Amino acid sequence: MDMNTLLPIIIQVITGIIGGQAVGAAIKTAAMGQLPKILGGAVGGVGGAAILSSLLGGGAVDPAAAATAAGAGSALNIPNIVGGAGGGAILTGIIGAVMNAMKK
């Protein structure tokens, strides 16, 4: 795999983890360990960025071709960053709510 293909996924995972950690810190009632926050954030980050990218019309674009055409800076775009952080936060919040409901 080319680095231009991996860079958007790495950014989505990192921003998803940041979003998941933010929700985990904000919602103290969902007492989760680090592993669910990290995994939920990473998976939610990639999923959220994919959903936001497809909603904005970028779903049919080959990531390698887009990265080659625009350079490495194309990975630092709104769907990757905002979609990653938002998706990570949303999925981590859902996981926290489910884990909290299972404890009761």
DSSP file (Angstrom, degrees, kcal/mol; ACC not computed):
  #  RESIDUE AA STRUCTURE BP1 BP2  ACC     N-H-->O    O-->H-N    N-H-->O    O-->H-N    TCO  KAPPA ALPHA  PHI   PSI    X-CA   Y-CA   Z-CA
    1    1 A M              0   0    0      0, 0.0     2,-0.2     0, 0.0     0, 0.0   0.000 360.0 360.0 360.0 145.8    0.0    0.0    0.0
    2    2 A D    >>  -     0   0    0      1,-0.1     4,-1.6     4,-0.0     3,-1.0  -0.556 360.0-123.0 -85.1 150.7    1.1    3.5   -0.8
    3    3 A M  H 3> S+     0   0    0      1,-0.3     4,-2.3     2,-0.2    -1,-0.1   0.810 112.0  62.4 -64.4 -29.1    1.4    6.1    2.0
    4    4 A N  H 34 S+     0   0    0      1,-0.2    -1,-0.3     2,-0.2    63,-0.1   0.761 105.9  46.3 -67.9 -23.0   -1.0    8.3    0.2
    5    5 A T  H <> S+     0   0    0     -3,-1.0     4,-0.6     2,-0.1    -2,-0.2   0.838 116.1  43.9 -83.0 -37.0   -3.7    5.6    0.6
    6    6 A L  H  X S+     0   0    0     -4,-1.6     4,-2.5     1,-0.2     5,-0.2   0.783  96.9  74.2 -79.9 -28.4   -2.9    5.0    4.3
    7    7 A L  H  X S+     0   0    0     -4,-2.3     4,-2.3     1,-0.2     5,-0.2   0.891  95.4  48.5 -59.7 -44.8   -2.6    8.6    5.4
    8    8 A P  H  > S+     0   0    0      0, 0.0     4,-2.3     0, 0.0    -1,-0.2   0.901 113.1  49.0 -61.5 -37.4   -6.4    9.4    5.3
    9    9 A I  H  X S+     0   0    0     -4,-0.6     4,-2.5     2,-0.2    -2,-0.2   0.904 110.4  50.6 -67.9 -40.3   -7.1    6.2    7.3
   10   10 A I  H  X S+     0   0    0     -4,-2.5     4,-2.5     2,-0.2    -1,-0.2   0.914 111.5  48.1 -62.3 -42.7   -4.5    7.1    9.9
   11   11 A I  H  X S+     0   0    0     -4,-2.3     4,-2.7    -5,-0.2     5,-0.3   0.899 111.3  50.7 -65.1 -40.3   -5.9   10.6   10.3
   12   12 A Q  H  X S+     0   0    0     -4,-2.3     4,-2.0    -5,-0.2    -2,-0.2   0.906 111.9  47.2 -63.7 -41.8   -9.4    9.2   10.6
   13   13 A V  H  X S+     0   0    0     -4,-2.5     4,-2.3     2,-0.2    -2,-0.2   0.929 113.9  47.0 -65.8 -45.2   -8.3    6.7   13.3
   14   14 A I  H  X S+     0   0    0     -4,-2.5     4,-2.1     1,-0.2    -2,-0.2   0.933 115.0  44.7 -64.9 -46.4   -6.4    9.4   15.3
   15   15 A T  H  X S+     0   0    0     -4,-2.7     4,-2.4     1,-0.2    -1,-0.2   0.850 112.1  54.2 -68.1 -31.5   -9.2   11.9   15.1
   16   16 A G  H  X S+     0   0    0     -4,-2.0     4,-2.5    -5,-0.3    -2,-0.2   0.904 108.1  48.9 -65.2 -41.2  -11.7    9.1   16.0
   17   17 A I  H  X S+     0   0    0     -4,-2.3     4,-2.5     2,-0.2    -2,-0.2   0.899 110.8  51.0 -64.5 -40.1   -9.6    8.2   19.1
   18   18 A I  H  X S+     0   0    0     -4,-2.1     4,-2.1     2,-0.2    -2,-0.2   0.926 111.8  47.2 -62.8 -44.4   -9.5   11.9   20.1
   19   19 A G  H  X S+     0   0    0     -4,-2.4     4,-2.1     1,-0.2    -2,-0.2   0.894 112.5  49.9 -63.0 -40.4  -13.3   12.2   19.7
   20   20 A G  H  X S+     0   0    0     -4,-2.5     4,-2.3     1,-0.2    -2,-0.2   0.889 110.6  48.9 -65.9 -39.7  -13.8    9.0   21.7
   21   21 A Q  H  X S+     0   0    0     -4,-2.5     4,-2.0     2,-0.2    -1,-0.2   0.875 109.5  53.3 -67.0 -37.0  -11.5   10.2   24.5
   22   22 A A  H  X S+     0   0    0     -4,-2.1     4,-2.0     2,-0.2    -2,-0.2   0.918 111.7  44.1 -64.7 -43.4  -13.4   13.5   24.6
   23   23 A V  H  X S+     0   0    0     -4,-2.1     4,-2.6     2,-0.2    -2,-0.2   0.903 112.0  53.6 -67.8 -39.9  -16.8   11.8   25.0
   24   24 A G  H  < S+     0   0    0     -4,-2.3    -2,-0.2     1,-0.2    -1,-0.2   0.859 112.6  44.1 -62.3 -35.1  -15.3    9.4   27.6
   25   25 A A  H  < S+     0   0    0     -4,-2.0    -1,-0.2     1,-0.2    -2,-0.2   0.833 114.8  48.8 -77.0 -32.9  -14.0   12.3   29.6
   26   26 A A  H  < S+     0   0    0     -4,-2.0     2,-1.0     1,-0.2    -2,-0.2   0.855 107.4  55.6 -76.7 -35.1  -17.2   14.3   29.3
   27   27 A I    ><  +     0   0    0     -4,-2.6     3,-0.5     1,-0.2    -1,-0.2  -0.795  59.8 170.3-103.0  94.2  -19.6   11.5   30.3
   28   28 A K  T 3   +     0   0    0     -2,-1.0    -1,-0.2     1,-0.2    -2,-0.1   0.724  69.9  69.8 -76.1 -21.3  -18.4   10.3   33.6
   29   29 A T  T 3  S+     0   0    0      1,-0.2     2,-1.5    -3,-0.1    -1,-0.2   0.804  86.8  69.8 -69.1 -26.7  -21.5    8.1   34.2
   30   30 A A  S <  S-     0   0    0     -3,-0.5     2,-1.4    -6,-0.1    -1,-0.2  -0.665  78.4-163.1 -89.9  83.3  -20.3    5.7   31.5
   31   31 A A        +     0   0    0     -2,-1.5     2,-0.3    65,-0.1    -3,-0.1  -0.528  23.6 164.3 -72.9  94.9  -17.4    4.3   33.4
   32   32 A M        -     0   0    0     -2,-1.4     2,-0.1    -8,-0.2    64,-0.0  -0.824  34.0-123.1-113.3 151.7  -15.4    2.8   30.5
   33   33 A G     >  -     0   0    0     -2,-0.3     4,-1.2     1,-0.1     5,-0.1  -0.234  35.8 -98.9 -78.5 178.4  -11.9    1.6   30.4
   34   34 A Q  H  > S+     0   0    0      1,-0.2     4,-2.8     2,-0.2     5,-0.2   0.866 115.5  62.6 -69.5 -36.6   -9.4    2.9   27.9
   35   35 A L  H  > S+     0   0    0      1,-0.2     4,-2.8     2,-0.2     5,-0.3   0.922 104.1  45.2 -60.9 -47.6   -9.7    0.0   25.5
   36   36 A P  H  > S+     0   0    0      0, 0.0     4,-2.4     0, 0.0     5,-0.3   0.887 114.9  49.9 -63.7 -34.9  -13.4    0.5   24.7
   37   37 A K  H  X S+     0   0    0     -4,-1.2     4,-2.0     2,-0.2    -2,-0.2   0.913 114.4  43.7 -68.0 -40.9  -12.8    4.2   24.2
   38   38 A I  H  X S+     0   0    0     -4,-2.8     4,-2.5     2,-0.2     5,-0.2   0.944 118.6  42.3 -69.7 -47.8   -9.8    3.7   21.9
   39   39 A L  H  X S+     0   0    0     -4,-2.8     4,-2.5    -5,-0.2     5,-0.3   0.924 116.6  47.6 -66.5 -44.2  -11.5    0.9   19.8
   40   40 A G  H  X S+     0   0    0     -4,-2.4     4,-2.4    -5,-0.3     5,-0.2   0.904 114.1  48.0 -63.0 -40.7  -14.8    2.6   19.6
   41   41 A G  H  X S+     0   0    0     -4,-2.0     4,-2.2    -5,-0.3    -2,-0.2   0.911 113.0  47.3 -65.8 -42.4  -13.1    5.9   18.7
   42   42 A A  H  X S+     0   0    0     -4,-2.5     4,-1.8   -26,-0.2    -2,-0.2   0.939 117.2  41.1 -66.5 -47.6  -10.9    4.3   16.0
   43   43 A V  H  X S+     0   0    0     -4,-2.5     4,-2.3     1,-0.2     5,-0.2   0.919 117.4  48.5 -67.3 -43.0  -13.7    2.3   14.4
   44   44 A G  H  X S+     0   0    0     -4,-2.4     4,-3.2    -5,-0.3    44,-0.3   0.847 108.0  56.6 -65.2 -33.4  -16.2    5.2   14.7
   45   45 A G  H  X S+     0   0    0     -4,-2.2     4,-2.0    42,-0.3    -1,-0.2   0.925 110.3  42.3 -64.4 -45.4  -13.6    7.6   13.2
   46   46 A V  H  X S+     0   0    0     -4,-1.8     4,-1.9     2,-0.2    -2,-0.2   0.923 119.1  45.3 -67.5 -43.5  -13.2    5.5   10.0
   47   47 A G  H  X S+     0   0    0     -4,-2.3     4,-2.4     2,-0.2    -2,-0.2   0.918 113.2  49.2 -66.2 -43.6  -16.9    4.9    9.7
   48   48 A G  H  X S+     0   0    0     -4,-3.2     4,-2.6     1,-0.2    36,-0.2   0.893 111.6  49.0 -64.0 -40.2  -17.9    8.5   10.4
   49   49 A A  H  X S+     0   0    0     -4,-2.0     4,-2.4    -5,-0.2    -1,-0.2   0.884 111.4  50.1 -66.9 -37.5  -15.4    9.9    7.9
   50   50 A A  H  X S+     0   0    0     -4,-1.9     4,-2.1     2,-0.2    -2,-0.2   0.914 112.8  46.4 -66.3 -41.9  -16.6    7.4    5.3
   51   51 A I  H  X S+     0   0    0     -4,-2.4     4,-2.2     2,-0.2    -2,-0.2   0.938 115.0  45.7 -65.9 -46.4  -20.2    8.4    5.9
   52   52 A L  H  X S+     0   0    0     -4,-2.6     4,-1.8     1,-0.2    -2,-0.2   0.885 112.2  52.2 -65.1 -37.7  -19.5   12.2    5.8
   53   53 A S  H  <>S+     0   0    0     -4,-2.4     5,-3.1    -5,-0.2     6,-0.5   0.901 111.0  46.5 -64.7 -41.0  -17.3   11.8    2.7
   54   54 A S  H ><5S+     0   0    0     -4,-2.1     3,-0.8     4,-0.3     5,-0.3   0.856 110.5  53.2 -71.2 -32.7  -20.1   10.0    0.9
   55   55 A L  H 3<5S+     0   0    0     -4,-2.2    -1,-0.2     1,-0.2    -2,-0.2   0.834 108.4  50.6 -68.3 -31.5  -22.7   12.5    2.0
   56   56 A L  T 3<5S-     0   0    0     -4,-1.8    -1,-0.2    -5,-0.2    -2,-0.2   0.438 125.4-102.2 -86.0   0.2  -20.5   15.3    0.6
   57   57 A G  T < 5S+     0   0    0     -3,-0.8     3,-0.3    -4,-0.3    -3,-0.2   0.579  95.2 108.1  95.1  10.6  -20.1   13.6   -2.7
   58   58 A G    > < +     0   0    0     -5,-3.1     3,-0.9    -6,-0.2    -4,-0.3   0.260  44.9 100.3-102.0  13.5  -16.7   12.1   -2.3
   59   59 A G  T 3  S+     0   0    0     -6,-0.5    -1,-0.2    -5,-0.3    -5,-0.2   0.770  80.2  49.4 -71.8 -26.0  -17.7    8.5   -1.9
   60   60 A A  T 3  S+     0   0    0     -3,-0.3     2,-0.4    -6,-0.1    -1,-0.2   0.407  86.3 106.6 -95.1   3.4  -16.9    7.4   -5.4
   61   61 A V  S <  S-     0   0    0     -3,-0.9     3,-0.0     1,-0.0    -3,-0.0  -0.677  74.4-122.7 -87.5 133.2  -13.4    8.9   -5.6
   62   62 A D     >  -     0   0    0     -2,-0.4     4,-2.4     1,-0.2     5,-0.2  -0.617  17.3-143.7 -70.8 122.7  -10.5    6.5   -5.4
   63   63 A P  H  > S+     0   0    0      0, 0.0     4,-2.4     0, 0.0     5,-0.2   0.858  98.1  51.9 -60.1 -36.0   -8.4    7.7   -2.4
   64   64 A A  H  > S+     0   0    0      2,-0.2     4,-2.0     1,-0.2     5,-0.2   0.910 111.7  45.9 -67.9 -40.6   -5.1    6.9   -4.1
   65   65 A A  H  > S+     0   0    0      2,-0.2     4,-2.1     1,-0.2    -1,-0.2   0.896 114.2  48.2 -68.6 -39.2   -6.0    8.9   -7.2
   66   66 A A  H  X S+     0   0    0     -4,-2.4     4,-2.1     2,-0.2    -2,-0.2   0.898 112.7  48.1 -67.8 -39.4   -7.2   11.8   -5.1
   67   67 A A  H  X S+     0   0    0     -4,-2.4     4,-1.6    -5,-0.2     7,-0.2   0.872 112.1  49.6 -69.1 -36.1   -4.1   11.8   -3.0
   68   68 A T  H  < S+     0   0    0     -4,-2.0    -2,-0.2    -5,-0.2    -1,-0.2   0.894 113.4  46.6 -67.9 -39.2   -1.9   11.6   -6.0
   69   69 A A  H  < S+     0   0    0     -4,-2.1    -2,-0.2     1,-0.2    -1,-0.2   0.878 125.5  28.1 -71.4 -37.6   -3.7   14.5   -7.7
   70   70 A A  H  < S-     0   0    0     -4,-2.1     3,-0.4     1,-0.3    -2,-0.2   0.485 105.3-125.7-105.8  -3.9   -3.8   16.8   -4.7
   71   71 A G    ><  -     0   0    0     -4,-1.6     3,-1.4     1,-0.2    -1,-0.3  -0.289  51.1 -49.1  84.2-176.3   -0.7   15.7   -2.8
   72   72 A A  G >  S+     0   0    0      1,-0.3     3,-1.4     2,-0.2     4,-0.3   0.700 126.1  75.1 -69.5 -18.8   -0.5   14.6    0.9
   73   73 A G  G >  S+     0   0    0     -3,-0.4     3,-0.9     1,-0.3    -1,-0.3   0.668  77.4  75.9 -67.5 -15.6   -2.5   17.6    2.0
   74   74 A S  G <  S+     0   0    0     -3,-1.4    -1,-0.3     1,-0.2     3,-0.2   0.722  84.8  63.9 -70.0 -19.0   -5.7   16.1    0.6
   75   75 A A  G <  S+     0   0    0     -3,-1.4     2,-1.3     1,-0.2    -1,-0.2   0.772  90.5  68.5 -73.0 -24.7   -5.8   13.8    3.6
   76   76 A L  S <  S+     0   0    0     -3,-0.9    -1,-0.2    -4,-0.3     2,-0.2  -0.474  78.2 127.8 -92.8  63.7   -6.2   16.8    5.9
   77   77 A N  S  > S-     0   0    0     -2,-1.3     4,-2.2    -3,-0.2     5,-0.2  -0.673  73.4 -97.5-115.3 172.4   -9.7   17.6    4.7
   78   78 A I  H  >>S+     0   0    0     -2,-0.2     4,-2.2     1,-0.2     5,-1.0   0.892 117.5  51.2 -59.8 -46.7  -13.0   18.2    6.4
   79   79 A P  H  >5S+     0   0    0      0, 0.0     4,-0.6     0, 0.0     5,-0.5   0.898 112.8  46.8 -61.9 -36.7  -14.5   14.7    6.0
   80   80 A N  H  >5S+     0   0    0      3,-0.2     4,-0.8    -3,-0.2    -2,-0.2   0.920 122.7  32.6 -69.8 -42.2  -11.4   13.0    7.4
   81   81 A I  H  X5S+     0   0    0     -4,-2.2     4,-2.4     3,-0.2     5,-0.2   0.969 128.5  33.1 -81.4 -56.0  -11.0   15.3   10.4
   82   82 A V  H  X5S+     0   0    0     -4,-2.2     4,-2.9    -5,-0.2     5,-0.3   0.919 122.4  47.8 -70.0 -43.4  -14.6   16.2   11.4
   83   83 A G  H  X<S+     0   0    0     -5,-1.0     4,-2.6    -4,-0.6     5,-0.3   0.888 113.2  49.5 -64.1 -38.5  -16.1   12.9   10.3
   84   84 A G  H  X S+     0   0    0     -4,-0.8     4,-2.2    -5,-0.5    -2,-0.2   0.946 115.4  41.3 -64.5 -49.0  -13.4   11.0   12.2
   85   85 A A  H  X S+     0   0    0     -4,-2.4     4,-2.2     2,-0.2    -2,-0.2   0.917 118.8  46.0 -66.9 -42.8  -13.8   13.0   15.4
   86   86 A G  H  X S+     0   0    0     -4,-2.9     4,-2.7    -5,-0.2     5,-0.2   0.923 114.0  47.3 -66.5 -44.3  -17.6   13.0   15.2
   87   87 A G  H  X S+     0   0    0     -4,-2.6     4,-2.5    -5,-0.3   -42,-0.3   0.897 112.9  49.4 -64.1 -40.3  -17.9    9.3   14.3
   88   88 A G  H  X S+     0   0    0     -4,-2.2     4,-2.0   -44,-0.3    -1,-0.2   0.898 112.9  47.2 -64.7 -40.3  -15.5    8.4   17.1
   89   89 A A  H  X S+     0   0    0     -4,-2.2     4,-2.2    -5,-0.2    -2,-0.2   0.918 113.6  47.5 -67.2 -43.4  -17.4   10.4   19.6
   90   90 A I  H  X S+     0   0    0     -4,-2.7     4,-2.2     2,-0.2    -2,-0.2   0.942 114.3  44.7 -65.5 -47.8  -20.8    9.1   18.5
   91   91 A L  H  X S+     0   0    0     -4,-2.5     4,-2.6     1,-0.2    -1,-0.2   0.890 113.4  50.6 -66.7 -37.0  -19.8    5.4   18.5
   92   92 A T  H  X S+     0   0    0     -4,-2.0     4,-2.6    -5,-0.3    -1,-0.2   0.893 109.8  51.2 -66.2 -38.2  -17.9    5.8   21.9
   93   93 A G  H  X S+     0   0    0     -4,-2.2     4,-2.2     2,-0.2    -2,-0.2   0.897 110.6  48.4 -63.4 -40.2  -21.1    7.4   23.4
   94   94 A I  H  X S+     0   0    0     -4,-2.2     4,-2.4     2,-0.2    -2,-0.2   0.924 112.0  48.7 -65.1 -44.7  -23.2    4.5   22.1
   95   95 A I  H  X S+     0   0    0     -4,-2.6     4,-2.7     1,-0.2    -2,-0.2   0.912 111.5  50.6 -61.9 -41.7  -20.8    2.0   23.5
   96   96 A G  H  X S+     0   0    0     -4,-2.6     4,-2.3     1,-0.2    -1,-0.2   0.897 110.4  48.9 -62.8 -40.6  -20.7    3.8   26.9
   97   97 A A  H  X S+     0   0    0     -4,-2.2     4,-2.2     2,-0.2    -1,-0.2   0.902 112.9  47.3 -66.4 -40.6  -24.5    3.9   27.0
   98   98 A V  H  X S+     0   0    0     -4,-2.4     4,-1.9     2,-0.2    -2,-0.2   0.921 113.2  48.1 -66.5 -43.0  -24.8    0.2   26.2
   99   99 A M  H  X S+     0   0    0     -4,-2.7     4,-1.1     1,-0.2    -2,-0.2   0.884 112.3  49.7 -65.5 -37.0  -22.1   -0.7   28.8
  100  100 A N  H  X S+     0   0    0     -4,-2.3     4,-0.7     1,-0.2     3,-0.2   0.886 110.9  49.4 -67.7 -38.9  -23.9    1.5   31.4
  101  101 A A  H  < S+     0   0    0     -4,-2.2     3,-0.5     1,-0.2    -2,-0.2   0.831 107.2  55.2 -69.3 -31.2  -27.2   -0.1   30.7
  102  102 A M  H  < S+     0   0    0     -4,-1.9    -1,-0.2     1,-0.2    -2,-0.2   0.775 101.4  58.7 -72.6 -25.3  -25.7   -3.6   31.0
  103  103 A K  H  <        0   0    0     -4,-1.1    -1,-0.2    -3,-0.2    -2,-0.2   0.738 360.0 360.0 -74.5 -22.1  -24.4   -2.8   34.5
  104  104 A K     <        0   0    0     -4,-0.7    -1,-0.2    -3,-0.5    -2,-0.2   0.466 360.0 360.0 -82.6 360.0  -27.9   -2.0   35.8
